[in-house]
Amino acid sequence: MRETTGPAPGQPRTPYRRRLLGRRLPVLLAAALVLTLLGPFGTFADLTLAQRLAYWCGLIGLGGLAFELLTLAAGHRLRERAGAWRATLAGVVLAVAALMTLTVALLERTLRGMDFLRPLGLAELFVYVVLVTLLVSAIPVWLELRDRGLLAGPTPPPSPFVPDNAPASSPAERPEAAFLARLPARLGRDLLALEMEDHYVRAHTAEGSDLILMRLRDAIAELAGLDGMQVHRSHWVAAAAVAGVERKPDGKLVLVLRNGRRVPVSRSYAAAVREAGWAEKTGP
């Protein structure tokens, strides 16, 4: 028996550092500056501009740090449970709001002499903190869900088991390689090559490239049925992407792809490349 496997949504497509520095930190900084200028909840009248800047930057920074730590902790536990990410991020927002409620209560008593450290006071403050938390975290949460591919609706169920002796399907009936579903829509489905980068795979298509968090060997396994091969420990190439082959002075082969990209062929894979007829193509 064999089973066809679908994509595994829930894994981020963008490296963590790029998501943090390029998306979430600018949003948090902008939120802190807006709150500083507006001075909600009486902070405009009671605090100077410098005090408001320290007040809101400190609270937004602490809340953002708590959000990042809780999200990272959840990421280690939910690698194989993509469907739980929506509920998890909602829980993270509520947990951050609860932490910040206590922090704000202590800060308000110290800074402005306001006593919220009682049940009704904490409940009232929690409502305000949840409101601010939702406004500040809405964009980062939306970006995180989009990056993990969880905004396009539910993932279709895996294909049923198919007996090994079942007749082979025609190319028109053959299901799309599972890996292609991981590609962002802007890259299309014309996959040219895969390239390993640390713990990520960079997928090159006719429209561009992007990083996907997974191992190269797992990505190749999801390309079953797509005509192509691994040509190097760090590279896989689609057969239709090869426009020509160059030979270096030391005899090593270099594949020239349709988009002009050059991919090295290691000696251990050179024989397979020649058997596939790729070495007979001439470079541009």
SERO-4910 file (N, C-alpha, C, O; in steps of 0.05 Angstrom, whole numbers):
BEGIN
 pado doro    nc1    nc2    nc3   cac1   cac2   cac3    cc1    cc2    cc3    oc1    oc2    oc3
  Met    A     17    -24      0      0      0      0     18     25      0     39     25     12
  Arg    A      9     46    -14     23     71    -13      3     93     -7    -20     91    -13
  Glu    A     12    114      5     -5    136     12      7    162      2     31    167      6
  Thr    A     -9    178    -11      1    204    -20     -4    224      3    -25    225     15
  Thr    A     16    240      8     15    259     30     11    287     20     24    295      0
  Gly    A     -5    303     33     -9    331     26     11    349     39     28    339     54
  Pro    A     10    375     34     29    393     46     24    395     76      3    388     86
  Ala    A     43    405     90     41    408    119     40    438    126     61    450    133
  Pro    A     16    450    125     14    479    132     20    483    161     19    464    177
  Gly    A     26    507    168     33    512    196     62    519    199     70    531    219
  Gln    A     79    510    180    107    517    181    111    544    167    101    549    146
  Pro    A    126    562    180    130    589    168    146    588    143    165    571    140
  Arg    A    139    604    124    153    605     98    177    625     99    196    623     83
  Thr    A    176    643    118    197    664    120    214    659    144    204    652    165
  Pro    A    241    663    142    258    660    166    249    677    189    239    699    185
  Tyr    A    254    667    213    245    681    237    256    709    239    241    728    246
  Arg    A    282    713    233    294    739    236    280    759    218    276    782    225
  Arg    A    274    750    193    261    769    175    233    775    184    224    798    181
  Arg    A    219    756    195    192    761    205    192    780    229    175    798    231
  Leu    A    213    777    246    215    794    270    223    822    263    210    842    270
  Leu    A    246    825    248    257    852    243    242    866    221    240    891    221
  Gly    A    232    852    201    219    865    179    189    869    181    178    885    167
  Arg    A    177    855    200    148    857    202    138    866    230    126    886    233
  Arg    A    145    849    250    133    854    276    145    878    291    130    894    303
  Leu    A    171    881    291    183    904    306    174    931    295    168    949    311
  Pro    A    173    934    268    162    960    259    134    966    268    127    989    274
  Val    A    117    945    268     89    949    277     89    957    307     74    975    314
  Leu    A    105    943    324    106    950    352    116    978    357    106    993    373
  Leu    A    137    986    342    148   1013    345    128   1034    336    125   1054    350
  Ala    A    114   1029    314     94   1048    305     71   1050    326     61   1072    331
  Ala    A     63   1028    337     41   1028    357     50   1044    382     34   1060    392
  Ala    A     75   1040    391     84   1055    414     85   1085    409     78   1100    427
  Leu    A     94   1093    385     95   1121    379     67   1134    377     63   1156    386
  Val    A     48   1119    365     21   1129    363      9   1133    391     -4   1153    396
  Leu    A     12   1113    408      1   1115    435     15   1137    451      2   1150    468
  Thr    A     40   1141    446     54   1163    459     43   1190    451     39   1207    468
  Leu    A     37   1194    426     26   1219    416     -3   1223    425    -11   1246    431
  Leu    A    -19   1202    425    -47   1204    432    -51   1206    462    -69   1220    472
  Gly    A    -34   1191    477    -36   1191    506    -63   1182    517    -75   1196    532
  Pro    A    -72   1158    509    -98   1148    518    -98   1141    548    -77   1140    561
  Phe    A   -122   1137    559   -126   1129    587   -113   1149    607   -103   1142    628
  Gly    A   -114   1175    600   -105   1195    618    -75   1200    618    -66   1218    633
  Thr    A    -60   1186    602    -31   1190    603    -23   1216    590     -1   1226    596
  Phe    A    -40   1227    572    -33   1252    559    -32   1275    579    -15   1292    579
  Ala    A    -52   1275    597    -54   1296    617    -35   1293    640    -26   1312    652
  Asp    A    -30   1268    648    -15   1263    672     15   1260    668     30   1263    687
  Leu    A     23   1254    643     52   1249    638     63   1268    618     48   1277    600
  Thr    A     88   1274    620    102   1290    599    107   1273    575    103   1249    575
  Leu    A    115   1286    553    120   1271    528    142   1250    533    139   1227    524
  Ala    A    163   1257    547    185   1237    552    175   1214    569    182   1191    565
  Gln    A    158   1221    589    147   1200    606    128   1181    591    128   1157    594
  Arg    A    112   1194    573     93   1177    557    109   1159    538    102   1136    534
  Leu    A    131   1170    527    147   1153    509    159   1129    524    158   1107    514
  Ala    A    170   1134    548    181   1112    564    158   1093    572    162   1069    572
  Tyr    A    135   1104    580    113   1088    589    103   1069    568    101   1045    572
  Trp    A     97   1080    544     85   1063    523    106   1046    509     99   1023    502
  Cys    A    130   1056    506    151   1039    494    157   1015    512    161    993    503
  Gly    A    158   1021    538    164    999    557    142    978    557    148    954    557
  Leu    A    116    987    558     94    968    558     92    952    532     89    928    532
  Ile    A     94    966    510     93    952    484    116    934    480    113    912    469
  Gly    A    140    943    489    163    925    487    161    900    504    168    878    494
  Leu    A    151    903    529    148    880    546    126    861    535    130    837    535
  Gly    A    104    873    525     84    856    513     93    842    488     87    818    484
  Gly    A    109    856    472    119    843    447    139    821    454    139    800    441
  Leu    A    155    825    475    174    804    483    159    779    493    166    757    486
  Ala    A    138    784    509    122    761    519    109    747    495    107    722    495
  Phe    A     99    762    476     86    750    452    106    732    437    100    710    429
  Glu    A    130    743    433    151    727    418    158    702    433    160    681    421
  Leu    A    163    704    459    171    680    474    150    659    475    155    635    471
  Leu    A    125    667    479    103    648    479     98    636    452     92    612    449
  Thr    A    101    652    431     98    641    404    120    621    396    114    601    384
  Leu    A    145    628    404    167    609    399    163    583    414    168    561    404
  Ala    A    154    585    440    149    561    455    127    544    442    129    520    441
  Ala    A    106    557    433     84    543    419     94    530    393     85    508    386
  Gly    A    112    544    379    122    533    354    137    507    358    135    490    340
  His    A    151    503    380    165    478    385    146    455    391    152    432    387
  Arg    A    122    462    401    103    441    409     83    435    387     69    415    388
  Leu    A     81    453    367     59    450    347     70    445    319     56    452    300
  Arg    A     94    434    317    106    430    290     88    412    273     86    416    249
  Glu    A     75    393    285     58    374    270     28    379    275     12    362    267
  Arg    A     21    402    286     -8    407    292    -14    435    281    -21    453    296
  Ala    A    -13    437    254    -17    463    242    -45    474    248    -48    499    251
  Gly    A    -65    457    250    -92    467    254    -96    480    281   -116    494    285
  Ala    A    -78    477    300    -81    488    326    -69    516    328    -71    529    349
  Trp    A    -58    527    307    -44    552    308    -63    575    313    -56    594    328
  Arg    A    -86    575    301   -105    598    305   -113    600    334   -111    622    346
  Ala    A   -121    577    346   -129    578    374   -105    584    392   -108    598    412
  Thr    A    -81    575    384    -57    580    400    -50    609    401    -44    620    422
  Leu    A    -51    622    378    -45    651    377    -66    667    392    -59    687    405
  Ala    A    -91    659    391   -111    672    407   -105    669    437   -108    688    452
  Gly    A    -97    645    445    -89    641    473    -65    657    481    -63    666    503
  Val    A    -46    660    462    -22    676    468    -30    705    473    -19    718    491
  Val    A    -48    715    457    -57    743    460    -70    747    487    -64    766    501
  Leu    A    -87    728    496   -100    730    522    -80    727    545    -82    741    565
  Ala    A    -60    709    541    -40    706    562    -23    732    565    -17    740    587
  Val    A    -16    744    542     -1    769    543    -18    791    556     -7    807    572
  Ala    A    -44    791    550    -61    812    562    -63    808    592    -63    828    607
  Ala    A    -64    783    601    -65    779    630    -40    788    644    -40    800    665
  Leu    A    -17    781    632      9    789    643     11    820    643     20    831    663
  Met    A      3    833    622      5    862    620    -15    876    638     -9    898    647
  Thr    A    -37    863    644    -56    875    663    -43    878    691    -45    899    703
  Leu    A    -30    857    700    -17    859    726      6    879    725     10    894    744
  Thr    A     21    879    703     43    898    700     33    927    701     45    944    714
  Val    A     11    933    686      1    960    685    -10    968    712     -7    990    721
  Ala    A    -23    949    726    -34    955    753    -12    963    772    -15    983    787
  Leu    A     10    949    772     33    956    789     45    982    780     53    999    797
  Leu    A     47    987    754     59   1011    744     42   1036    751     52   1057    759
  Glu    A     15   1032    748     -3   1055    754     -3   1062    783     -4   1086    790
  Arg    A     -1   1042    800      0   1048    829     26   1063    836     26   1081    853
  Thr    A     48   1055    823     73   1068    829     76   1095    817     86   1114    829
  Leu    A     67   1097    792     71   1122    777     50   1143    781     57   1167    784
  Arg    A     25   1135    782      3   1155    784    -15   1151    809    -35   1164    812
  Gly    A     -8   1132    827    -23   1128    851    -50   1116    847    -67   1120    864
  Met    A    -55   1103    825    -82   1091    819    -81   1062    828    -63   1047    820
  Asp    A   -102   1054    843   -103   1027    854   -121   1009    838   -146   1011    840
  Phe    A   -110    992    822   -125    972    807   -122    944    818   -134    925    808
  Leu    A   -107    941    840   -101    914    851   -124    904    869   -120    898    892
  Arg    A   -147    902    857   -170    891    869   -187    878    847   -183    885    824
  Pro    A   -204    859    853   -218    844    832   -232    861    811   -227    857    787
  Leu    A   -248    880    820   -262    897    800   -242    915    785   -246    920    761
  Gly    A   -222    925    799   -202    942    786   -187    926    765   -182    937    743
  Leu    A   -179    902    771   -164    885    752   -182    878    728   -172    877    706
  Ala    A   -207    872    734   -226    865    712   -229    889    693   -229    885    669
  Glu    A   -232    913    704   -235    937    688   -210    942    672   -211    948    648
  Leu    A   -187    939    685   -162    944    671   -157    923    650   -145    929    629
  Phe    A   -165    898    655   -161    876    636   -175    883    610   -165    877    588
  Val    A   -199    894    611   -214    901    587   -198    921    570   -196    918    546
  Tyr    A   -187    942    584   -171    962    569   -146    950    557   -139    955    534
  Val    A   -133    932    573   -108    920    563   -114    902    540    -98    901    521
  Val    A   -136    886    541   -143    869    519   -148    885    494   -139    878    472
  Leu    A   -161    908    497   -167    925    474   -141    935    461   -138    933    437
  Val    A   -122    945    477    -97    954    467    -81    931    455    -69    933    433
  Thr    A    -81    908    469    -66    884    459    -77    875    432    -61    868    414
  Leu    A   -103    875    429   -115    867    403   -107    886    381   -101    878    359
  Leu    A   -108    912    387   -101    932    367    -72    929    358    -65    932    335
  Val    A    -54    925    378    -26    923    372    -18    897    359     -1    896    342
  Ser    A    -31    875    367    -23    848    358    -39    839    333    -32    819    321
  Ala    A    -59    854    325    -76    845    302    -59    841    277    -61    820    264
  Ile    A    -42    860    270    -26    858    246     -5    836    249     -2    820    231
  Pro    A     11    835    271     30    813    274     18    786    273     29    767    261
  Val    A     -6    782    286    -19    756    285    -28    749    257    -25    726    248
  Trp    A    -39    769    243    -48    764    216    -25    756    198    -27    738    181
  Leu    A     -3    771    201     21    765    185     32    737    191     41    723    173
  Glu    A     31    729    217     41    703    225     24    681    213     34    661    202
  Leu    A     -3    684    214    -21    664    203    -17    662    173    -18    640    161
  Arg    A    -14    685    160    -11    685    131     15    671    123     16    656    104
  Asp    A     37    677    138     63    665    132     62    635    136     77    621    123
  Arg    A     46    626    155     44    597    159     23    583    142     17    560    144
  Gly    A     11    599    123     -8    588    104    -34    579    117    -46    559    108
  Leu    A    -43    593    137    -67    585    152    -90    604    147   -110    604    163
  Leu    A    -89    620    127   -111    638    121   -126    631     95   -144    646     86
  Ala    A   -119    609     84   -132    601     58   -153    580     62   -160    566     42
  Gly    A   -163    577     86   -184    557     91   -172    531    100   -148    528    100
  Pro    A   -189    511    107   -179    486    117   -164    470     97   -169    472     73
  Thr    A   -145    455    106   -129    438     89   -145    413     80   -157    400     98
  Pro    A   -146    406     55   -161    383     46   -149    358     59   -125    357     64
  Pro    A   -166    338     64   -157    313     76   -138    299     58   -139    302     34
  Pro    A   -119    283     69   -101    268     53   -115    248     35   -137    238     41
  Ser    A   -102    242     13   -114    223     -6   -115    196      6    -99    189     22
  Pro    A   -135    181     -2   -138    154      9   -116    136      1   -101    142    -18
  Phe    A   -113    113     15    -93     93      7    -99     82    -21   -122     78    -28
  Val    A    -78     78    -36    -80     68    -63    -65     42    -64    -41     41    -58
  Pro    A    -77     20    -73    -63     -6    -74    -39     -3    -93    -40     11   -113
  Asp    A    -18    -18    -87      6    -18   -103      1    -28   -132     14    -19   -150
  Asn    A    -19    -46   -135    -24    -57   -161    -45    -41   -177    -55    -50   -198
  Ala    A    -53    -17   -167    -72     -1   -181    -59     10   -206    -35     15   -206
  Pro    A    -75     13   -228    -63     23   -253    -53     51   -250    -65     67   -236
  Ala    A    -31     57   -263    -19     83   -262    -37    104   -275    -49     98   -295
  Ser    A    -39    127   -263    -56    148   -274    -41    162   -296    -16    162   -297
  Ser    A    -56    174   -314    -44    189   -336    -34    216   -325    -42    224   -303
  Pro    A    -16    229   -340     -6    255   -330    -28    275   -323    -25    290   -304
  Ala    A    -50    275   -339    -71    294   -333    -85    287   -307    -96    305   -294
  Glu    A    -86    261   -300   -100    253   -275    -81    253   -251    -91    251   -229
  Arg    A    -55    254   -255    -36    252   -234    -38    276   -215    -38    299   -225
  Pro    A    -40    272   -189    -42    295   -171    -17    312   -171      5    302   -176
  Glu    A    -20    338   -165      2    356   -164     21    348   -141     12    340   -120
  Ala    A     47    351   -145     67    345   -124     60    361   -100     55    385   -101
  Ala    A     61    348    -76     53    361    -51     69    386    -45     58    405    -34
  Phe    A     94    386    -52    111    409    -45    102    434    -59    105    456    -48
  Leu    A     90    432    -82     82    456    -97     61    472    -82     59    497    -86
  Ala    A     46    459    -65     26    473    -49     39    491    -28     26    510    -18
  Arg    A     64    487    -22     78    504     -3     87    530    -15     93    549      0
  Leu    A     88    532    -41     98    556    -54     78    579    -51     54    575    -55
  Pro    A     88    603    -45     70    626    -45     57    630    -73     69    624    -93
  Ala    A     33    640    -73     19    643    -98     34    660   -118     32    656   -142
  Arg    A     49    680   -108     63    698   -126     85    684   -142     94    694   -162
  Leu    A     94    660   -132    116    646   -146    105    627   -168    121    616   -183
  Gly    A     79    623   -169     68    604   -188     75    575   -182     83    569   -159
  Arg    A     73    558   -201     79    529   -197    101    519   -216    106    495   -217
  Asp    A    114    537   -231    135    528   -249    161    526   -234    178    544   -235
  Leu    A    164    504   -219    188    500   -202    212    493   -219    211    475   -236
  Leu    A    234    508   -215    259    504   -229    279    488   -213    291    469   -223
  Ala    A    282    496   -188    303    483   -172    298    488   -142    283    506   -134
  Leu    A    311    471   -126    311    475    -97    340    477    -88    358    464    -99
  Glu    A    344    494    -68    371    499    -58    371    499    -27    355    514    -15
  Met    A    387    483    -14    388    482     15    403    506     26    425    513     17
  Glu    A    390    519     46    403    542     61    398    538     90    376    543    101
  Asp    A    418    528    105    416    522    133    393    502    138    392    480    127
  His    A    373    511    154    350    494    159    327    499    140    304    489    144
  Tyr    A    332    514    119    311    522    100    317    511     72    339    502     67
  Val    A    297    511     56    299    504     28    291    529     12    269    540     16
  Arg    A    308    538     -6    300    561    -23    289    549    -49    303    535    -64
  Ala    A    264    555    -54    251    545    -79    253    567   -101    245    589    -97
  His    A    264    559   -124    267    577   -146    246    570   -167    245    547   -176
  Thr    A    230    589   -175    211    585   -196    216    605   -218    234    622   -216
  Ala    A    200    604   -240    204    623   -262    197    651   -253    204    670   -266
  Glu    A    182    654   -230    174    680   -221    191    692   -199    188    715   -192
  Gly    A    210    676   -188    226    686   -166    234    663   -147    234    640   -155
  Ser    A    239    670   -122    247    650   -102    238    658    -74    232    681    -69
  Asp    A    236    638    -56    229    643    -29    239    620    -12    244    598    -22
  Leu    A    242    626     15    251    605     33    228    591     46    207    603     52
  Ile    A    231    565     50    211    548     63    225    532     85    246    520     80
  Leu    A    214    532    109    227    518    131    222    488    129    200    478    137
  Met    A    241    473    119    240    444    118    267    434    108    283    449     97
  Arg    A    272    408    111    297    396    101    295    391     71    273    386     61
  Leu    A    318    392     58    318    387     29    307    359     22    292    356      3
  Arg    A    316    339     38    307    312     32    277    308     35    265    293     20
  Asp    A    265    323     54    236    322     57    222    336     34    201    327     25
  Ala    A    234    358     25    222    372      2    223    354    -23    204    353    -38
  Ile    A    245    340    -27    248    323    -50    228    300    -49    217    292    -69
  Ala    A    223    290    -24    204    268    -21    176    278    -29    160    262    -40
  Glu    A    170    304    -25    144    314    -32    142    321    -62    121    329    -72
  Leu    A    164    318    -76    164    323   -105    161    297   -121    166    297   -145
  Ala    A    154    276   -108    150    250   -122    131    253   -145    109    264   -142
  Gly    A    139    244   -168    122    246   -192    130    269   -210    121    270   -233
  Leu    A    145    288   -199    155    311   -215    182    303   -227    200    294   -213
  Asp    A    185    307   -253    209    299   -267    232    318   -259    232    342   -266
  Gly    A    251    307   -245    275    322   -236    292    304   -219    286    281   -215
  Met    A    314    314   -209    332    298   -193    350    315   -176    354    339   -182
  Gln    A    360    303   -155    380    317   -138    407    315   -153    415    293   -162
  Val    A    421    338   -155    446    338   -170    470    346   -153    492    346   -162
  His    A    464    351   -128    484    360   -109    473    357    -81    448    356    -78
  Arg    A    489    355    -61    478    351    -34    460    375    -26    444    372     -7
  Ser    A    463    397    -39    448    421    -32    429    430    -54    417    452    -52
  His    A    426    415    -76    411    424    -99    394    401   -111    403    379   -113
  Trp    A    369    409   -119    352    392   -135    343    409   -159    339    433   -156
  Val    A    341    396   -182    334    411   -207    312    396   -222    313    372   -224
  Ala    A    293    412   -232    272    400   -249    283    396   -277    298    412   -288
  Ala    A    275    374   -290    285    368   -316    278    390   -336    294    397   -353
  Ala    A    254    400   -334    245    420   -354    259    447   -350    257    464   -367
  Ala    A    273    450   -328    287    475   -322    314    477   -335    325    499   -338
  Val    A    326    454   -343    353    454   -354    354    464   -382    342    452   -400
  Ala    A    368    486   -386    370    497   -413    397    489   -426    399    489   -451
  Gly    A    416    482   -410    442    474   -421    461    465   -399    454    467   -375
  Val    A    484    455   -407    504    445   -388    531    456   -396    539    457   -419
  Glu    A    546    466   -376    573    475   -380    592    456   -367    586    444   -346
  Arg    A    616    453   -378    637    436   -367    660    453   -358    671    469   -373
  Lys    A    667    451   -332    689    467   -321    715    454   -329    716    430   -337
  Pro    A    737    468   -327    763    456   -334    770    431   -318    784    414   -329
  Asp    A    760    428   -294    766    404   -279    747    381   -285    748    360   -272
  Gly    A    729    385   -305    711    364   -314    684    364   -300    667    349   -309
  Lys    A    680    380   -280    654    381   -266    633    394   -284    640    412   -300
  Leu    A    608    386   -280    586    397   -295    572    419   -280    571    419   -255
  Val    A    562    438   -295    546    460   -284    521    462   -301    522    466   -325
  Leu    A    497    459   -288    472    461   -303    464    490   -305    466    506   -286
  Val    A    456    498   -329    447    525   -335    417    524   -337    406    510   -355
  Leu    A    402    537   -320    373    536   -320    361    557   -338    375    575   -348
  Arg    A    336    555   -343    322    573   -361    323    602   -352    323    620   -369
  Asn    A    325    606   -326    326    634   -316    355    644   -314    359    666   -303
  Gly    A    374    629   -325    402    637   -324    417    628   -300    441    632   -298
  Arg    A    403    616   -281    417    607   -256    434    583   -263    427    566   -279
  Arg    A    457    582   -249    476    560   -253    477    543   -228    480    553   -206
  Val    A    475    517   -231    473    498   -209    496    478   -212    498    464   -233
  Pro    A    513    475   -192    535    455   -194    525    427   -192    506    421   -178
  Val    A    539    409   -205    533    380   -204    557    367   -190    580    369   -200
  Ser    A    552    354   -168    574    340   -154    581    314   -168    564    304   -183
  Arg    A    605    305   -164    614    281   -178    597    256   -172    593    239   -190
  Ser    A    586    255   -148    569    232   -141    543    231   -156    531    210   -159
  Tyr    A    534    254   -167    509    254   -182    514    258   -212    495    257   -228
  Ala    A    539    261   -220    545    266   -248    536    243   -267    526    249   -289
  Ala    A    539    219   -258    531    196   -275    501    196   -280    492    191   -302
  Ala    A    485    202   -259    456    203   -262    448    226   -281    429    222   -297
  Val    A    462    248   -280    456    271   -298    462    263   -326    446    269   -344
  Arg    A    484    248   -331    490    240   -358    470    219   -368    462    220   -391
  Glu    A    462    201   -351    443    180   -359    416    193   -366    401    182   -384
  Ala    A    409    215   -354    384    229   -360    385    244   -386    365    255   -395
  Gly    A    409    246   -397    413    261   -422    417    291   -419    418    305   -439
  Trp    A    419    300   -394    422    328   -390    450    338   -399    452    361   -408
  Ala    A    470    321   -397    497    330   -404    500    334   -434    520    345   -443
  Glu    A    481    325   -450    482    329   -479    473    356   -488    477    364   -510
  Lys    A    460    370   -469    451    397   -476    475    416   -475    493    413   -459
  Thr    A    474    435   -493    496    455   -494    487    481   -480    464    488   -482
  Gly    A    506    494   -467    500    518   -453    493    541   -472    499    539   -496
  Pro    A    479    562   -462    472    584   -479    497    599   -489    495    619   -504
***
